[in-house]
């Protein structure tokens, strides 16, 4: 594809990729493209930067079947892939997701499957090592606010990190977190990219749409015109804090954990913030579902409790009980 011009957007993305080392030279990248302005902007930028980085690029589209025009949307993205001469892969939901959270979980699962499964086809010699999405600074700000309203701790407020492991061997990368949605719209206009308008983005029944269309503009008008920047900066600062605390907690868990319990003496010597993280990481290993704040607090209360104290049953029926210097967790079976 011919490079139609080097813009400030190209320079900024190139600089971010070099500084943060998000995407490897000569890497195999599967780019999630919905047809909206953010993903089209991302794909065009990556194509223009491809000669400098030597990437092997492909487009992935996830069809949730939420809208009557979902199949047409997928066909449009396929035409974009054909016009830009890159491989195109698509996953269509067998069952329509019944919530935003379910749709997000299915989408990431589908992207991971496309990155792995299509590696066995004749079109790709090896699997894609990175799945790249078009999340922007605006998305990061909205997600931070959304999680704040839900009562999330620092882990939720860090919102949309630059990269994380999607599944073993495959990274999820978000290289546009320095660009706002306004900037991706300007880019699409500059390069005459035809954007597929998603009607669900206007549906205020979805909390994120209400935050985007009503709450953020209200905050910009009445509190801080740069609220997106402020929220995204908060998320960036918290990311470093959470990474440090999680690694410290993981090291402590190795010292404090036995086959079925936690050493209270070790936990008593550390701050409450780390106690909660160690307990949460422990429960993540033994519970059938992700532990809630209440589940974590049940065990934290046992750290200084009298001998033989116990908590209410945990998910799956397990019981945690104080036995001397240990909090022992016994299965109900």
C-alpha positions, 0 to 999 in steps of 0.5 A: 500500500502506498504511504500517503503521507507522514503525519504527527500521528505516525511520528507519535506512534513510532515514538511510543513503539520505540520507547515502550517496546510494545511491538517487536521488529518483524513481528506477526501482528493480528489487528482487531478491526471493528470498522470503527474510527479507532481500529481503522486509524490503528490499522492504517498507521501500522500499515504505514509504519510496516516498512520501518518495522517489518511486521506481518500484519493481518486483520481480525474481526469479531461478530457479536451478532448484536446488530441487524447489520452485523454481517454487513459490518463483517463483510465491510471489514473484509473488503477493507482487508482486501483493499489493503492486501492483508489476510482477514480472519473472522469469528462469529458468536454462536450465542449472542453475548447477553452483556457488555462483560460477556461480549468483551470476554468472548471477544478476547477469547475469539481473538486468542483463538484466531491468533493461535488456530489460524497459525495452522493454515497455509496462509500463515507459517507461524502463529501471531504473537501479538493481538493489537487493539485500537483502544485510545486515551478516551477509552482509558479515561472512560474505563477508569471512570466506569470502574471508579463508579463500580467501586473498583480498587487500584487494580480496576482504576489502572484501566487498559494497560499498554500490554498484557498477556492475552494467553500464554505466548500471545500479547495483547497490545494497545499502542494508541493510548496516547491518542484521543478519540477526537484525534483518531476521527481527525486521522480518518478524515485526513486519509478519507477512511470510510468508518462503519457507524456502530448503532449500539454506540448511541444506545444509552442503555449501555453504561459506557455509552452514557459515560461517553456521551453524557458524563464525560462532556458534563465533567469537561464543561463543569469541572475540567476540560482536560478530564480525559487526560487527567483520568488517563494519567491517573490510570498510567500512574496506578499501573506502575503502583499495581505492578509493584504491589502485585509482584511484591505480593506474589513473592510474599505468597511464595513464603507464606503459602502452604499446600492448603493455607497461609502463614499468619506470622508472615501476613501479620508483619506486612501492611494491610494493602499487601495482606489483601493482595496476598490473600486475593492471589491465594484465593485465585488459586483455590476458588472456582470463581474470581474472589470478591472483596468480601471473600478477601476480607473474610480471610484478612479478618482471620490474620489476627483472629483467635485460634479456631476462628473460622469464616463463612463458607467460600465459593465451592463450600471451602472453610477457612479456619485459624489453626495456630500460626496458620489459616487452613482452608479445607474443602467441603468434599 
